[in-house]
Amino acid sequence: MTTTPSKLKIKVQIGITAVLLLFCIYIIATEPANSDKLKWAFGIVGIIIGYWLK
C-alpha cells in the first residue's frame, strides 16, 4: 500500500501537532503559575488550534 504525497503530508502534520500539544500540556502541568513558559505554552496551543480550524 503506497501513501500519496497529500496523505503523507497530513500524517506528518498530525504527528508534529501531537508532539507539540503533548509538550505544551507537559509544560502547563508542571510549571508554576507565574512562569513565562506558561504564556508560551498557551500561545502555542492557541496557534495549533487556530491552524487546524482555518
PyMOL CGO cylinders between C-alpha atoms (Angstrom):
from pymol import cmd
from pymol.cgo import CYLINDER

trace = [
    CYLINDER, 0.00, 0.00, 0.00, 1.55, 3.29, -1.07, 0.3, 1, 1, 1, 1, 1, 1,
    CYLINDER, 1.55, 3.29, -1.07, 0.87, 6.63, 0.52, 0.3, 1, 1, 1, 1, 1, 1,
    CYLINDER, 0.87, 6.63, 0.52, 0.15, 9.58, -1.72, 0.3, 1, 1, 1, 1, 1, 1,
    CYLINDER, 0.15, 9.58, -1.72, 2.04, 12.81, -1.03, 0.3, 1, 1, 1, 1, 1, 1,
    CYLINDER, 2.04, 12.81, -1.03, -1.09, 14.56, 0.27, 0.3, 1, 1, 1, 1, 1, 1,
    CYLINDER, -1.09, 14.56, 0.27, -1.82, 11.74, 2.73, 0.3, 1, 1, 1, 1, 1, 1,
    CYLINDER, -1.82, 11.74, 2.73, 1.80, 11.73, 3.84, 0.3, 1, 1, 1, 1, 1, 1,
    CYLINDER, 1.80, 11.73, 3.84, 1.69, 15.50, 4.38, 0.3, 1, 1, 1, 1, 1, 1,
    CYLINDER, 1.69, 15.50, 4.38, -1.42, 15.15, 6.56, 0.3, 1, 1, 1, 1, 1, 1,
    CYLINDER, -1.42, 15.15, 6.56, 0.19, 12.35, 8.60, 0.3, 1, 1, 1, 1, 1, 1,
    CYLINDER, 0.19, 12.35, 8.60, 3.30, 14.47, 9.18, 0.3, 1, 1, 1, 1, 1, 1,
    CYLINDER, 3.30, 14.47, 9.18, 1.19, 17.48, 10.21, 0.3, 1, 1, 1, 1, 1, 1,
    CYLINDER, 1.19, 17.48, 10.21, -0.81, 15.38, 12.66, 0.3, 1, 1, 1, 1, 1, 1,
    CYLINDER, -0.81, 15.38, 12.66, 2.38, 13.89, 14.10, 0.3, 1, 1, 1, 1, 1, 1,
    CYLINDER, 2.38, 13.89, 14.10, 4.01, 17.29, 14.61, 0.3, 1, 1, 1, 1, 1, 1,
    CYLINDER, 4.01, 17.29, 14.61, 0.81, 18.66, 16.13, 0.3, 1, 1, 1, 1, 1, 1,
    CYLINDER, 0.81, 18.66, 16.13, 0.55, 15.74, 18.56, 0.3, 1, 1, 1, 1, 1, 1,
    CYLINDER, 0.55, 15.74, 18.56, 4.15, 16.14, 19.72, 0.3, 1, 1, 1, 1, 1, 1,
    CYLINDER, 4.15, 16.14, 19.72, 3.77, 19.91, 20.22, 0.3, 1, 1, 1, 1, 1, 1,
    CYLINDER, 3.77, 19.91, 20.22, 0.48, 19.53, 22.10, 0.3, 1, 1, 1, 1, 1, 1,
    CYLINDER, 0.48, 19.53, 22.10, 1.91, 16.86, 24.40, 0.3, 1, 1, 1, 1, 1, 1,
    CYLINDER, 1.91, 16.86, 24.40, 4.94, 19.04, 25.10, 0.3, 1, 1, 1, 1, 1, 1,
    CYLINDER, 4.94, 19.04, 25.10, 2.73, 22.05, 25.85, 0.3, 1, 1, 1, 1, 1, 1,
    CYLINDER, 2.73, 22.05, 25.85, 0.45, 20.02, 28.12, 0.3, 1, 1, 1, 1, 1, 1,
    CYLINDER, 0.45, 20.02, 28.12, 3.53, 18.81, 29.99, 0.3, 1, 1, 1, 1, 1, 1,
    CYLINDER, 3.53, 18.81, 29.99, 4.73, 22.40, 30.45, 0.3, 1, 1, 1, 1, 1, 1,
    CYLINDER, 4.73, 22.40, 30.45, 1.28, 23.58, 31.55, 0.3, 1, 1, 1, 1, 1, 1,
    CYLINDER, 1.28, 23.58, 31.55, 1.02, 20.75, 34.08, 0.3, 1, 1, 1, 1, 1, 1,
    CYLINDER, 1.02, 20.75, 34.08, 4.48, 21.13, 35.59, 0.3, 1, 1, 1, 1, 1, 1,
    CYLINDER, 4.48, 21.13, 35.59, 5.35, 24.84, 35.60, 0.3, 1, 1, 1, 1, 1, 1,
    CYLINDER, 5.35, 24.84, 35.60, 4.39, 27.19, 38.45, 0.3, 1, 1, 1, 1, 1, 1,
    CYLINDER, 4.39, 27.19, 38.45, 1.53, 29.61, 37.82, 0.3, 1, 1, 1, 1, 1, 1,
    CYLINDER, 1.53, 29.61, 37.82, 3.74, 32.69, 37.40, 0.3, 1, 1, 1, 1, 1, 1,
    CYLINDER, 3.74, 32.69, 37.40, 6.13, 31.16, 34.85, 0.3, 1, 1, 1, 1, 1, 1,
    CYLINDER, 6.13, 31.16, 34.85, 6.74, 32.79, 31.46, 0.3, 1, 1, 1, 1, 1, 1,
    CYLINDER, 6.74, 32.79, 31.46, 6.83, 29.31, 29.92, 0.3, 1, 1, 1, 1, 1, 1,
    CYLINDER, 6.83, 29.31, 29.92, 3.08, 29.06, 30.53, 0.3, 1, 1, 1, 1, 1, 1,
    CYLINDER, 3.08, 29.06, 30.53, 2.44, 32.06, 28.29, 0.3, 1, 1, 1, 1, 1, 1,
    CYLINDER, 2.44, 32.06, 28.29, 4.42, 30.43, 25.51, 0.3, 1, 1, 1, 1, 1, 1,
    CYLINDER, 4.42, 30.43, 25.51, 2.73, 27.05, 26.02, 0.3, 1, 1, 1, 1, 1, 1,
    CYLINDER, 2.73, 27.05, 26.02, -0.78, 28.53, 25.90, 0.3, 1, 1, 1, 1, 1, 1,
    CYLINDER, -0.78, 28.53, 25.90, 0.22, 30.60, 22.88, 0.3, 1, 1, 1, 1, 1, 1,
    CYLINDER, 0.22, 30.60, 22.88, 1.44, 27.54, 21.00, 0.3, 1, 1, 1, 1, 1, 1,
    CYLINDER, 1.44, 27.54, 21.00, -1.76, 25.66, 21.86, 0.3, 1, 1, 1, 1, 1, 1,
    CYLINDER, -1.76, 25.66, 21.86, -3.78, 28.60, 20.52, 0.3, 1, 1, 1, 1, 1, 1,
    CYLINDER, -3.78, 28.60, 20.52, -1.75, 28.73, 17.32, 0.3, 1, 1, 1, 1, 1, 1,
    CYLINDER, -1.75, 28.73, 17.32, -2.21, 24.98, 16.77, 0.3, 1, 1, 1, 1, 1, 1,
    CYLINDER, -2.21, 24.98, 16.77, -5.96, 25.19, 17.35, 0.3, 1, 1, 1, 1, 1, 1,
    CYLINDER, -5.96, 25.19, 17.35, -6.19, 28.17, 15.01, 0.3, 1, 1, 1, 1, 1, 1,
    CYLINDER, -6.19, 28.17, 15.01, -4.20, 26.32, 12.34, 0.3, 1, 1, 1, 1, 1, 1,
    CYLINDER, -4.20, 26.32, 12.34, -6.48, 23.29, 12.38, 0.3, 1, 1, 1, 1, 1, 1,
    CYLINDER, -6.48, 23.29, 12.38, -9.67, 25.41, 12.43, 0.3, 1, 1, 1, 1, 1, 1,
    CYLINDER, -9.67, 25.41, 12.43, -8.71, 27.50, 9.39, 0.3, 1, 1, 1, 1, 1, 1,
]
cmd.load_cgo(trace, "trace")
